[in-house]
Each structure stands twice: as C-alpha cells, then as structure tokens.
Amino acid sequence: MKVVVTGGAGFIGSAFVRDALNGEFLNIGIDPTELIVIDKLTYAGSMDNLADVSDDKRFRFHQEDIVSAQAITPLVLEADLLVNFAAESHVDRSIENSDDFIQSNIVGVQNLLNCSLKNGVKRFLQVSTDEVYGSIEEGYWDENFPVSPNSPYSASKASADLLVLASHRTYGQDVVITRCSNNYGPNQHLEKLIPKLISRLLSGEDLPIYGDGSNLREWIHVSDHVKAIAYVSVFGQKGEIYNVGTQNHITNLELCELLMGLVKSHSSEIRFVEDRPGHDFRYALNTDKLKSLGFVPTKDFSEGLLETLEWYQKNSKSV
C-alpha cells in the first residue's frame, strides 16, 4: 500500500504519518508498505515532527512545493492513497496577505488533482475545514450546507473543495473531503489559539481575546482528527464530504478561564482586543455521516487539554 501525504511535516499531517507507520490504523485498513511525505517546510512544518519515524524503512521524505507538477508527478505514481494536508492555515495571516493562500490552497490543490488523475492515484482525500461554512447562529451544519466563507483563508479552502468535487463530477475521480473543527494537542504551532494562550500563561503575559470572547468553537484532539481521516480514507464513499467534530463547544473566554484554572500559579490576565475582520461567531458540526462509518472520538477534552498543557510546560524552552 503506497500512501502519499502532502503537508506531512506539519502539526496534523505529521500526526497522521506517525500513527499510520506505528500501526494505529491497522484495524481500519491502512497498512502502508511505502509512505511518502511531501512538504515545502515553511515556518509551520518541521522535520522534528517526523523524527520518531524517520528511520522507518517505509518512510520517504521529499521537500517540494505542491504547486510544482514536475516535482510532484514522479512521487505520486500509482499511489493507493494521497492525503492532502498541505495548506496555509492561519486566518490572521490570510487577512494580512492572501497571496500564499491562493497559491498553496487553490493552485496547489488543482495541481495535486491533475497529477493524481493522470498518474493512477486510486483515492484523493482533501483535508478541509469547517470554516468554509462561515458562521452559524444556531443548530448544526451538515455536509449539504452551502459554503459561505468569511476570510481569505476559508475562501481558499472552499475553492479547493469545489475543485475537488468538480474533478469527481467531470472525470469520475475518486475523491473524498473531510471538514474538521478546531484542532489542538501537543506540538502545535504557537500562532494557534490554545498554544498561544498556554505560552503566554507560562510566561506571565496577558491573554489577548478578540471582541468579548463569546465566539464559540468546537475542539477536537489531533489524534481523533487523524483517526477520522483514516476512516474516511478507507470507508468513505467517493465524491462525498464528511464533517469531523466532537460537539465539544466552548467560548474563547471559557477556554481562557479553563486554562487559567489549570495553571495554578500565574500573573496573566485576560485582555480584550479589537475583533478581527470577518470573525466567525459560532461553529457547530453535524457528524452523523462520519459516525455511520464507525468513527467515534475518544479523547476527553478536559483530559486532552491537560495533557497538552503538560507537554508545553515540559517543552516550553524548545517551542
């Protein structure tokens, strides 16, 4: 089984790679005899994330940009599965400058689709985000909900999703899409909300929160997310979208207060700052379709948050 993982040196991609090579997905049906990681190694990707599996004889790494067809083509030949994690993913950065987001998240995805279609890739899985739906005041999004992105980041991801679905409808390409809620866990980049709050708590700095902190998010541990991707890779129906979430809903203010309670000694205070443009208020996913494949998240949020905090406490000098 040849598996290609683009963006495999990032936070989520590397978690999928490690679990795939460590046999965590054997009962699902993923047992790679060859696993190729393609990553541009921007600020968000690091070979340190793959150190635990770098000596595995099945593992191959190539530093390449997914926008380059010449570089990608020989690496994906006759792959059984290509999982695309490669993306620019930070909303604030996309607001400041969207150029890289257009290149990686749209042009890069179209290139991967073309290379996969022409070179015998059996299944293409696009890792997307719940942010493509926009914001929902009440209730839950299912996979038939129309996309309505509110930031350059989410617009680029929605564009990629439409390209993926169009390739299935036009060419019959075997594709599936996952749209996941907010991820957390050890070793996440400090620009993301939970590690940013933890880092500032540990250094005694104030905690900046957009607006009044009432924005609601749904959190999933990265280990549950990559397991869900494995389920969709094997059992998902081609041309379909699968929401990935947990219904662990909490406001940003409540998240701050929860973390402050876990860090027993700190001098930090919550500081409300001007809200960012196009800030989505509430995310909430209906995940019945994913559950029908047999997936159930197992990581308790409070337990996972404590484990994440302890990891940053232990590794604060290296992040």
C-alpha positions as CSV (number, residue, x, y, z in Angstrom):
1,M,0.0,0.0,0.0
2,K,1.6,3.2,-1.2
3,V,0.4,6.3,0.8
4,V,1.4,9.9,-0.1
5,V,1.0,12.6,2.5
6,T,1.4,16.2,1.4
7,G,2.0,18.7,4.2
8,G,3.2,15.7,6.3
9,A,5.7,17.7,8.4
10,G,3.0,20.0,9.8
11,F,1.1,19.6,13.1
12,I,-1.8,17.5,11.8
13,G,-0.1,15.8,8.8
14,S,2.8,14.5,11.0
15,A,0.3,13.1,13.5
16,F,-1.3,11.1,10.6
17,V,2.1,9.9,9.4
18,R,3.3,8.8,12.8
19,D,0.0,6.9,13.5
20,A,0.0,5.3,10.1
21,L,3.5,4.0,10.5
22,N,3.1,3.0,14.1
23,G,0.1,0.7,13.3
24,E,-2.6,2.8,14.8
25,F,-4.8,2.4,11.7
26,L,-4.3,-1.3,11.1
27,N,-7.8,-2.2,12.3
28,I,-9.2,0.4,9.9
29,G,-7.3,-1.0,6.9
30,I,-4.3,1.3,6.4
31,D,-1.0,-0.6,6.4
32,P,1.5,1.3,4.3
33,T,4.4,-0.6,2.7
34,E,5.6,2.8,1.4
35,L,4.8,6.2,2.9
36,I,6.0,9.3,1.1
37,V,5.8,12.7,2.8
38,I,5.9,15.8,0.6
39,D,6.3,19.1,2.4
40,K,7.6,22.6,1.5
41,L,8.9,23.0,5.0
42,T,7.6,26.5,5.6
43,Y,7.5,28.0,9.1
44,A,4.7,25.6,10.1
45,G,6.5,22.4,9.0
46,S,9.5,20.7,10.7
47,M,11.4,17.5,10.3
48,D,11.4,17.4,14.1
49,N,7.7,16.4,13.8
50,L,8.8,13.2,11.9
51,A,11.9,12.3,14.0
52,D,10.1,9.3,15.6
53,V,9.6,7.6,12.2
54,S,12.5,9.0,10.1
55,D,14.3,5.7,10.4
56,D,11.4,3.6,9.3
57,K,12.3,1.8,6.1
58,R,8.9,2.5,4.7
59,F,9.3,6.3,5.1
60,R,10.4,8.7,2.4
61,F,10.6,12.5,2.6
62,H,10.8,15.0,-0.2
63,Q,11.0,18.8,0.3
64,E,8.8,20.0,-2.6
65,D,6.1,22.6,-3.3
66,I,2.7,21.1,-4.3
67,V,2.4,23.8,-6.9
68,S,5.1,22.2,-9.0
69,A,3.7,19.4,-11.2
70,Q,7.2,18.5,-12.3
71,A,8.3,17.8,-8.7
72,I,5.0,16.1,-7.7
73,T,4.3,13.7,-10.6
74,P,7.0,11.1,-10.0
75,L,6.2,10.9,-6.3
76,V,2.5,10.1,-6.6
77,L,2.7,7.5,-9.4
78,E,0.2,4.7,-8.7
79,A,-0.3,5.7,-5.1
80,D,-3.2,3.9,-3.4
81,L,-4.0,7.0,-1.3
82,L,-3.0,10.6,-1.4
83,V,-3.9,12.7,1.7
84,N,-3.5,16.4,1.2
85,F,-2.8,18.3,4.5
86,A,-0.6,20.9,2.7
87,A,-2.1,24.4,3.3
88,E,-1.6,27.8,4.6
89,S,-3.9,27.8,7.5
90,H,-3.8,30.8,9.7
91,V,-6.7,33.3,9.4
92,D,-4.9,36.3,10.6
93,R,-2.0,35.7,8.1
94,S,-4.6,35.4,5.3
95,I,-6.1,38.8,6.2
96,E,-2.7,40.4,6.2
97,N,-1.7,38.8,2.8
98,S,-3.6,36.2,0.9
99,D,-1.2,35.5,-1.9
100,D,0.4,32.4,-0.4
101,F,-3.1,31.1,0.5
102,I,-4.2,31.3,-3.1
103,Q,-1.1,29.5,-4.3
104,S,-1.0,26.6,-1.8
105,N,-4.7,26.2,-1.1
106,I,-6.1,26.6,-4.6
107,V,-3.4,26.3,-7.3
108,G,-1.6,23.6,-5.3
109,V,-4.7,21.5,-4.9
110,Q,-5.6,21.7,-8.6
111,N,-2.1,20.6,-9.4
112,L,-2.4,17.6,-7.0
113,L,-5.7,16.7,-8.5
114,N,-4.2,16.8,-12.0
115,C,-1.2,14.8,-11.0
116,S,-3.3,12.2,-9.2
117,L,-5.7,11.8,-12.1
118,K,-3.0,11.4,-14.7
119,N,-0.8,9.1,-12.7
120,G,-3.1,6.4,-11.3
121,V,-3.7,7.6,-7.7
122,K,-6.6,5.5,-6.5
123,R,-8.0,7.8,-3.9
124,F,-7.5,11.5,-3.2
125,L,-8.5,12.9,0.3
126,Q,-8.7,16.6,0.7
127,V,-8.4,17.8,4.3
128,S,-10.6,20.9,4.6
129,T,-12.1,22.9,7.5
130,D,-15.5,23.8,9.0
131,E,-14.6,27.4,8.3
132,V,-15.8,27.0,4.7
133,Y,-19.4,27.1,6.0
134,G,-18.9,30.5,7.6
135,S,-20.8,31.1,10.8
136,I,-24.0,29.6,12.2
137,E,-26.1,31.3,14.8
138,E,-27.9,28.1,16.0
139,G,-28.1,24.5,15.1
140,Y,-25.5,22.4,13.2
141,W,-24.1,22.3,9.7
142,D,-24.4,19.0,7.8
143,E,-22.4,18.3,4.6
144,N,-25.2,19.7,2.4
145,F,-24.9,23.2,3.9
146,P,-23.7,25.7,1.3
147,V,-20.3,27.2,1.7
148,S,-20.1,30.8,2.8
149,P,-16.5,31.6,3.8
150,N,-15.8,34.9,5.6
151,S,-11.9,35.1,5.4
152,P,-9.4,34.8,2.6
153,Y,-8.2,31.5,4.3
154,S,-11.6,29.9,4.4
155,A,-12.4,31.2,0.9
156,S,-9.3,29.5,-0.4
157,K,-10.2,26.2,1.3
158,A,-13.8,26.4,0.0
159,S,-12.4,27.0,-3.5
160,A,-10.2,23.9,-3.2
161,D,-13.2,21.8,-2.0
162,L,-15.2,22.9,-5.1
163,L,-12.3,22.0,-7.4
164,V,-12.1,18.5,-5.7
165,L,-15.8,17.9,-6.2
166,A,-15.7,19.2,-9.8
167,S,-12.9,16.7,-10.6
168,H,-15.1,13.9,-9.4
169,R,-18.1,15.1,-11.3
170,T,-16.2,15.8,-14.5
171,Y,-13.7,13.0,-14.6
172,G,-15.1,10.4,-12.2
173,Q,-12.0,10.9,-10.0
174,D,-12.2,9.0,-6.6
175,V,-12.1,11.9,-4.1
176,V,-13.3,12.4,-0.6
177,I,-13.3,15.6,1.6
178,T,-13.1,16.0,5.4
179,R,-14.1,19.2,7.1
180,C,-12.9,19.4,10.6
181,S,-13.4,21.6,13.6
182,N,-10.6,23.3,15.5
183,N,-7.6,21.1,16.4
184,Y,-5.5,21.1,19.5
185,G,-2.8,18.9,21.0
186,P,1.0,18.8,21.8
187,N,3.4,20.4,19.4
188,Q,1.0,22.7,17.7
189,H,2.5,26.0,16.3
190,L,2.3,28.9,18.8
191,E,0.3,31.0,16.4
192,K,-2.8,28.8,17.1
193,L,-5.1,29.8,19.9
194,I,-4.6,27.1,22.6
195,P,-0.8,27.0,22.4
196,K,-0.7,30.8,22.2
197,L,-2.7,31.1,25.4
198,I,-0.7,28.4,27.1
199,S,2.6,30.0,26.1
200,R,1.5,33.4,27.4
201,L,0.2,31.9,30.7
202,L,3.6,30.2,31.3
203,S,5.5,33.4,30.7
204,G,3.1,35.5,32.8
205,E,1.8,37.6,29.8
206,D,-1.8,38.8,29.4
207,L,-4.1,36.7,27.3
208,P,-5.5,38.6,24.2
209,I,-9.0,37.7,23.3
210,Y,-10.9,39.1,20.3
211,G,-14.1,41.0,20.9
212,D,-15.8,40.0,24.1
213,G,-14.7,36.4,24.0
214,S,-18.1,35.0,23.2
215,N,-17.1,33.4,19.9
216,L,-17.9,29.7,20.1
217,R,-15.6,26.9,18.8
218,E,-15.7,23.1,18.6
219,W,-12.5,21.4,19.6
220,I,-11.0,18.0,18.5
221,H,-7.8,16.4,19.6
222,V,-5.4,15.9,16.7
223,S,-5.3,12.2,17.4
224,D,-9.0,11.9,16.9
225,H,-8.9,14.0,13.8
226,V,-6.3,11.8,12.0
227,K,-8.2,8.7,13.0
228,A,-11.3,10.1,11.4
229,I,-9.3,10.8,8.3
230,A,-8.2,7.2,8.2
231,Y,-11.8,6.0,8.5
232,V,-12.9,8.3,5.6
233,S,-9.9,7.2,3.5
234,V,-11.0,3.6,3.8
235,F,-14.8,3.7,4.2
236,G,-15.8,7.0,2.7
237,Q,-17.9,7.0,-0.5
238,K,-16.2,8.7,-3.4
239,G,-17.4,12.2,-4.2
240,E,-18.6,12.7,-0.6
241,I,-17.9,15.2,2.2
242,Y,-17.6,14.2,5.8
243,N,-17.7,16.6,8.8
244,V,-15.2,15.8,11.6
245,G,-16.0,17.1,15.0
246,T,-16.8,16.2,18.6
247,Q,-19.5,18.7,19.8
248,N,-17.1,19.9,22.4
249,H,-18.3,23.5,22.3
250,I,-16.7,26.3,24.4
251,T,-16.4,30.0,24.0
252,N,-13.0,31.6,23.7
253,L,-13.5,33.3,27.1
254,E,-14.4,30.0,28.7
255,L,-11.3,28.4,27.2
256,C,-9.1,31.1,28.7
257,E,-10.7,30.7,32.1
258,L,-10.3,26.9,31.9
259,L,-6.6,27.2,31.1
260,M,-6.1,29.8,33.8
261,G,-7.6,27.3,36.3
262,L,-5.2,24.6,35.1
263,V,-2.1,26.8,35.5
264,K,-2.0,27.1,39.3
265,S,0.4,29.9,39.6
266,H,0.4,32.7,37.0
267,S,0.2,36.5,36.8
268,S,-1.7,36.7,33.5
269,E,-5.0,38.5,33.0
270,I,-7.5,38.4,30.1
271,R,-7.2,41.4,27.8
272,F,-9.9,42.0,25.3
273,V,-8.7,43.3,21.9
274,E,-10.3,44.7,18.8
275,D,-12.1,42.0,16.9
276,R,-10.6,40.8,13.6
277,P,-12.4,41.5,10.3
278,G,-14.8,38.8,9.3
279,H,-14.5,36.9,12.6
280,D,-16.9,33.9,12.5
281,F,-19.1,33.8,15.6
282,R,-20.0,30.2,16.0
283,Y,-19.0,26.8,14.5
284,A,-21.1,23.6,15.1
285,L,-21.0,20.4,13.0
286,N,-23.4,17.6,12.5
287,T,-21.1,14.5,12.3
288,D,-23.8,11.7,11.8
289,K,-22.4,10.9,8.4
290,L,-18.9,10.2,9.8
291,K,-20.3,8.2,12.7
292,S,-22.1,5.9,10.2
293,L,-18.6,4.8,9.0
294,G,-17.8,3.6,12.6
295,F,-15.8,6.5,13.9
296,V,-16.2,7.8,17.4
297,P,-13.9,10.4,19.0
298,T,-12.3,9.0,22.2
299,K,-10.2,11.9,23.7
300,D,-12.0,13.7,26.5
301,F,-11.5,17.5,26.1
302,S,-10.5,18.2,29.7
303,E,-8.1,15.3,29.7
304,G,-6.6,16.3,26.3
305,L,-6.3,19.9,27.3
306,L,-4.4,19.0,30.5
307,E,-2.1,16.7,28.5
308,T,-1.4,19.5,26.0
309,L,-0.6,22.0,28.8
310,E,1.8,19.5,30.4
311,W,3.5,19.0,27.1
312,Y,4.1,22.7,26.7
313,Q,5.2,23.0,30.3
314,K,7.8,20.3,29.7
315,N,8.9,21.7,26.3
316,S,8.5,25.5,26.8
317,K,12.2,26.2,26.1
318,S,12.1,24.4,22.7
319,V,8.9,26.0,21.2
